[in-house]
Amino acid sequence: MTDLPGPLVVVGAGRLGLVMAEAVRDAGIPLLGVVARSDAARTRCTARGLAVRADATGAAAVVLCVPDDEVAAAASALPPSVQVVMHTSGCVGLGALAEASMHGAAVGSVHPLMTFTAQDRGSRLAGVPMAITTGDARAHAAGLALVHAVRGIPFDLDGASKPLYHAGASLAANATVALLDAAIACAVAAGMPVAMARNALADLTAAAVDRVRELGPDDALTGPVARGDAGTVRAHRTMLAARAPEHLPLYDATARAVLALVRRRARADDATTTVRAALDEEATP
């Protein structure tokens, strides 16, 4: 048996499922098709030239690209003849694949550390770090073969640490989107045109990310909390309380996180103490 036997079936026709199926097909791995349940999912597969299947019958290897809470059920529905089963969750452990393992399949997970859109194609996986979690050498070889086939960058991740790793990924991707949504709302409420606010603040975020990539978080940090401008922090909180109170808790939480970063990189001084006091005050309109 090769490290990644064919033919292969992808279960799930969401964003990652379609990208994974295309990447597998383009890598020359025999692809039977994609298990897609809804009419919309089947249409998405057809539009990309991917065969639609009702199940994984005939597959030697299966990649499960389904929501985290559905991994165990999807694995349990696989035929016992499948030799390799990989899921793509960044959080779910190998226990969800227990039934497939009992049937002799090599099981593991391969998680791409990237967010995907409906427009992304299989080439999107090229150069993406991909976490491999397996329980034995056979499964690890299969996971490594899959990552190399789709041109990802493999790294090993202990199963017990997956929720912590995935929490970090969620903060980087999802929390950033939530922060940008709040930032755009504040700018628009202040009078900035919506399109301009969205573009300008996205560019500002990208610049901050570039600084983190180049310098690391400690040296990339700027802004009123980092400078110890307690008066500015008070002005922010007062205006938020008056005109955007729904965003005040998020501002306070992120300001405290920034303050903790400031205190980590340098000893606490009068400026950080003053900022902390400003954050502890009740914000009144």
N, C-alpha and C positions, 0 to 999 in steps of 0.2 A: 504494500500500500504506500502511495506517495504521502508526503506530509499533509497535503490538502487534496483529498480524492475528489474526483468529479464523477458524475455531474453534480452541480450545486443548485440549491434553491434558496432564494431570499424570501423570508416570511415578513410581510409588512410593506406597504406601498406609500409610506409617509416620505418626508423629505430625505431622511437618511437611507431608507430602504431603496428608494429610486437611485440615489447617488451610489450606494454600495453595489446594486445590481449592475449599473452601467460600468462601474470600475472593474468589477469581476469579469464581465463580458469583454471589456476592452483589453483585459490582461490575458485573454485567451483561455481562461478557465471555462470549461463547458457549463453553460447556464441553462437549466431547464426552464426557468422563468421565475415569476414573482407570485406569491400567494397574496391575492388582493380580495378583500371582502366586499367592499362597497362599489357601486357603479362608478362613483367619482374616482376611486382608486384604480379601477380597471381602465378607465379612460386615460388616466395619467400614464399608466404602463404602456398602453397602446400608442400613445403620442410619442413615446420614446423608443418604440420598436422593441419593447420587452414583452415576452410571452406571459400570459396570465394563466395561473394555475389555481385549482381549487384546494390542493393540498401538496404535500412534499413527497408523494409517492414516486419512487424511482430515484430519489436523490441519495447520493452517498454523503454529501455534506450539506448542512443547513446553517444559514446565518439568520438569526432572529432579530429583526429591526422593529420591535413592537414596544409600546409603552411599558415602563418598569413593572407596573402592577399586573401586566399580562404575560410576562416572561414565563412563569411557571406553567400556566395553562397552555401556552403555545408549545412549550417543550413537551408537555404531556401528550399533546395531540399528534406528535410526530410518529411515523412508523418505526418499529424497532430495528429495521434494517439500516437506519442512518448511522454512519460511522463517525462523523464529526458534527458536533453542535456547538456553535458559538453564538452568544448573545452580545448585544452592543450597548448594554446599559453601563453607565459609569458608576452606578451605586449598588445594583443588585449583585448578590454573591452567587457562588456556584451551587448553593443549595437549591436554587430554582430549577436547576437542570438535573436534579437527582434521579428522576425517572429515566431520562435518556442515558445517564451514567450506568444505571442498573442494567440496561440493555446492552452495555458494552461500548457505548459511544465514548469517544474522547470529547470532553466538554471543557468549555472555558468562556472567557469574555474578551472582546476586543473593542475598546471604546475610543473613538476618534475625539480628541480634545479640540473640538471646533463646533461652531454653530452653522446651520445650513438653511438656505432659503429654497423656495420652490423652483427657483431658476437655476440652481447649482447643478452641474453635471458631474459625471464620474471623475473627471480630472480634478475636482475640488479636493479629493482625498490626498493628492500628491503633496508630500512634504508635511503632512499633518502628524503631530505626535499621537501615537495610539497606544493606550495602556493594555497590556496583555496580562490577564489573570487566569491561571490554570492550576490544576492539582497534580499533574504528572508530566513526564517528558514527552509522551506522545501528543498530548493536548497542546503542550507548549510549542512543539514543532509545527502543529497545524495552525495555531494562532500566528506564529511567526511567518509562516508561508503565506497566510492571508494578507497580513500587513505588507509584506514585501510585494505581493502581487498587485496590490492597489497603490503601491508606491508611497506608503506611509512610513513614519519613523517610529519603530517599536521601542517600548520601554516596559519593564516588568513592574507590576503593582500587586502588592500583597492584598488578598481579598479582605482581610479585616480592616484595612485602611481605606477601602473604596469610598465609604460615605464621607470621610474627611476630605479626600481628594475631590469628590464630586461637589461637596459644599464649596470648595474653593473655585471650582469651575462655574458653579451657579452664581457666586458672588461676582466673578469677573464678567460673565455674559449677561445674566438676567438682572442682577442688581444694577449694573451699569445702565441698562435700558430704563429701569425704573427711575434711576437718578436723573437721566436725561429727560424723561417725561416730565418730572417735577421741575427741572430747570427750564425747560421750554415753556411750561405753563406759567412760571413766574415772569419770564421775559415777555411773554405775550400779554399777561395782565398788566405789565408796566408800560405797554404800548408798542412793543416791537412786532413787526409783521410776522405771521406764523412761519412762512417759508424761510425768511431771513433768520429767525430764531433757531429753527431746526438746523439749518446749514451751519450757522455760526457756532452754535454750541456743540454740534457734532465735530466740527473742525477743532474747537477748543479741547474737546475730550481726546481727539486723536493726537493733538500736540502733547497733552499730558501723558498719554500712553507711550508716545515716542520717547519722552524724557525718562519714563520708568524703564523702558527697554535699554536706553543708553546709560543711565546713571544709577538705576535702582530707586526704590521708593523714597529712601531717606533724603537723597540729594535732589530728587525731582519735585519735592513738595514745595508749593508756594501758597500765597493767599493770606488772609487776615489772621487766621488762627496760628499759622506758622510764624507770622510776624509779631504776634502778640497784640494785635489791634483789637482790644476789648471793646472800644467804642463802636467799631464797625460791626462786630458780632452783635452788640446790643441793637444797633440800627437794623440789621438783618432780621433779628427776632421780633422786634417791634412791628416792622412792616409786614412780616409774614403773619403775625397774630392778627393784624388788622385786615389784610387783603387776601391772604392765602393760608388760613389756619390749618387746612388739611395737610400742608407740606411742612409745618413747623416741627412735628415729631421726627420726620426724616432728616431735616436740617440739623436738629439737635443731636441725633444719633451719629450722623456723619461727622459733625464738628467734634464730638467727643472722640471719635475714632482718629481724626486728624490730630487732636491734642495728644492722644496716647502715642502717636507716631512721633510727634515733636518731642515729647518727654523721653522717648526711647533713644532718639539720636543725640540728645543733649540733656544735661541735668536740668531739673525744674528750676525756673527762675521767677522773678516777680511778674514777668509778662505772661508766662503760662498760668501762674496762679490767678492773675487778673482775668484772663480769658475763662478759666474754669469757673470763677465767681460769676461772670456774665452769663454763662450757660446754666448756672444753678438758679439764677433769678427767674421769677415768674414774668413771662413775656406778656405785656398788656398793650392793647392797641392805642 
